[in-house]
């Protein structure tokens, strides 16, 4: 089981009231919410291995060099009053080091890599896996890793993590008209404002799915755009030609990396805390109470 950790603690932060606080009044709603999420996932799915995948760099320079607008709207030195620019809430950022300390003390593997996002870590670990993989994320980008033959699926939270959509290839075909391998091409054609990906103007999700069904993949669509007798409409052909520069670099940006250099680590699900005394100190300092107790009890059962 691979956790898109930031995706989950964001959900925890917005799903658990900020009245959940440490003894000194510091909000710990994201910390406690994430611990509750992990306890529920372990209880329901009993993974052999569990890895909390981290964003060492949520906006890698190499992606920005290829598409300068990549996640650009999330970066703001000063946010004008009334702006709708998305910011990391200032009461969430201080909770991230606490999350890291608690996961380390429990013994849950926490893995990131310089210049890469958690998605890339997940893509690399999924490629290395010898057995089935459950990816837990609220990020649709990871749908591209779904592979029924290898037993790779996404658990996409709908409400908390107890209620989630199990995304397999049948679900993807029904929802988007593509399988896992085709989802990245769909996403880059459609674009994604939340990631600063412009897409191809005039080609939305449904049109992208139809083009992929007709021509197989992005390369096939571009070949059809160069073929005078293909069934592309003149408008589609024009828009694809105008988007050539974007389409030349978008695949590298949109597709998750599969060759990230990762440190050595033990992915095995811990049964007892790695650092009991340290964990006790963290529990007291941050008032982790029942959330931590439930997780430790679930790991032991």
N, C-alpha and C positions, 0 to 999 in steps of 0.2 A: 504494500500500500504506500503510495507516494502522495504526500500532502503538499499542495500549493499553499504554503504556510501563510504568506501575506494575504492571499485571497480569503483564507479562513479567519485570520484575526481581524481583517476589515469587517467581515460579516459579523463576527462576535462583537466588535466595537459598536456597530450600529444596531445590533440586535439585543444587547444587554444594557440596561440603564446605567448612565455614568454615576448614579448614586451608589453603585457597588464600588466601595473604596477601601483602601488600606487603612490601618489604624491612624496614620498621620493625615488622612484625608485625600491622599493621592488616588485618582481613579485607577481601578484595576479591572474594569469591565472586559477589556479585550483579553487580558490574561486569563481570567476565570472562565470567560466564554470559550476560549480556545481549548482549555483543559476539559471543559464539559463536552466540546465537540469530539476531541480525541477519545475520551472515555466512551462516548456513544458509538463511534466508529469501531473501536476495538471490540466492544461488546457485541455489536451486530455482525461484524465480518470476521473477527478472529484472524487477522493477518499473521503470517509467520514473521514477516519483516515489515518494519515501519520506518519511513524516512521523512523527516520534515525538511522539505526543499526550500531554500532561501534565495532571496534576491540579493546577491552581492552587488549587483548593479542593475537597477530597475530600468535604466535608459542607456544601454551600452553605446559607447561612442561609435563603434563600427556600424551599428544600425543607423545612428543619426547621420553619419557620413553618407550613407546610401540614400536615406530619405530624411531630410532635415526636419520635416514636420512630425517625425515619429515622437509621439507622446509630448510634443512641444507645448500643448495647451496646459499640461500639468505642471509646467515649470513657470514660476513667476517670482521675480525678485520683489516686486511690490504688487499686491493685488488691489486694483481700484475698488473703491466702495461700490457695492452693488454688482460686482463682477460675478459671473457664474463659473470662473476658473476653479477646477477641482484642486483642493489642497489636502495634504495629509493633516488631519485635525491635530492641534497642538497638544491635546491630551492623549493622543494615541502614540505619538513618537516616543515619549518617555517610557511607554509600556513595552516597547520592542526589546530593549536589553533585558528586561525582567523575564519576558517570554523565553529568550535565549538561555538565560541562566537557569530557569526552571527546567527546560527541556534537557539541558546538559546534566543537571543534577539527577534527574530521573533516569537518564541513560538512553533517551530517544535520540537516534542519530539525527544530526542537524548538518545539512550539507549545502554549501554554496561554492561558487567559483568566481574569482575576479573577472570582471568584464562580461559576465553572463547573468541572465535572469533565471529565476526559479524554473520557468518553462523549459529552458535549455538543459538544466540539471535533470528535470523530469524526462525530457526526450532522450538524454544519454542513458539514464538508468533504465528506462523502458527498453531501449535497444539492447542493453546488456542482459536483461532479465531472462532467465531460463524457464520461468513458469508464468502463470497468469499475473496480471497487474491491474490493480484498481488505482486510478488517479482521482484524487478528490480535489475539485476545483470549481470555482464559480466563473472561470475564464473559458469562453467558448473556443479560444485559439487552440486549446489542447484537444479539441475534438479530432484534430488531424492525426492523433496518435492511435485512435480507436482501430482495433484490428481483431476481428473475430477469430481468425485462424490462430493467432498467438494468445488469445484470451485477454486482450487489453481493452478495458472499458473505462469510461469516465463516470464517476458519481458526482452529479451536478446538483448542488444543494438547491432545493426549492424553498424550504422553511427549515432553518437550522441545518443540521446534517442528518437528522432522523428521517426527514422527508426529502428525498432526492430523486432525480431522474437518472435511471441507469442508462447511459448512452452506449448503445452498441451500433453495429452497422445497419441493422434493420431500422432502428429509430432514426439514424441519420438519413437514410434513404427516404423515409416517410416524411421527415421534417424538412430536409434541405435538397433531396434529390441526388445526393452524392454519398459515397462511402468515406471512410476515414482518410484514405489517401487523397481523395478529391477535395477535402474540406479546405485545405490551405489555398488551393487555386480559386475556389469559390470566394474565400475571404478576401484575397487580394484583388480579385475582379470587382467585388461588391464594395470594397473599402470598409473602413471602420473609424468613424469620427472619434471614438473613445481612445483609439491608439494613434490618431493623426495620420491614418492611411487614406489617401484620397480616392483610391479605386479608379475605375474607368468611368468617366461621366456618362450617364445614361444607361449604364449596365448595373441594374440592381440584382438583388438576390435571385429572383425567379429567372431573369434573363441569363444570369451567369450559370445557373443550374441547367438551363436548356442548352446553352452552348457547350457545357461540359458533357452533357448527355450525347450531343451530336458529334463532338470532335475529340472526346476522350480526356484531354488535359489542356493545360495552357499552351504547350508547344503545338498541339493539334489545332487549337483556335487561331494561333498566330500564323500557322501555315495556311489555314483557310482564308485568313485575311489577305494573304499574298496570292491566293489562287483566284483568278478572275471569274471562274465558273462555279465557285462554291456558293452555298445557299445563304451566306451572310447577306443581310440587307446593306444597301449602300451606306446608311447611317452607322450601322455597327462596324462596317469595314473602316469608315473614316475615323470613328472614335478609337478603335483599336490601334490604328496607325498613329494617331495623335498621342496616344498613351504609351508608345513604344519605349521611351526612356524610363518611365515609371515601371513598366512591366519587365524591363531588363534587370532591375535591381530588387523589385518587390519580393520575388520568391525567397531570396536570402534573408530578407527582413522578417517575413511572415512565417516561414518554416522554422520550427524549433531546431536548434543545433542538436546533433547526435554524437558529437565527438568532443565534448567538454572534458578537459583534464580535471579529474576529481581526486581529492585526497583519499587515502585509505580510511575506511571506517567500518564499523560493525553494524549492519542494518537490522540485526535480530531484535525482535520485540522484547524489551526488558520485562522480567517478571518481578524484580525488586529494584528499588532505587540504587543507582550507581553510587551516589554520595548522600547517604541517609542524614548525616548531621548537617550537611550543607542545605539539604532540602528542607529540613526542619527549620533552619534559620530563615530561609526564604519564605516559608509558609507563615512564620510569625511576623517577619518584617512587612510582608505585603498582604497579610490577612487572606490567605488563599483558601482557608477553611474547607468547606464541603466539596468544592470543585476538585481540589487536589486529592482529598481523601477518596472521592469516587473513582478518580483515575487510578490511583495506586491499588485500590481494592479490585478494580476491573483487571488490571495487569496481573494481579496475583491469582485471580480465579481461573 
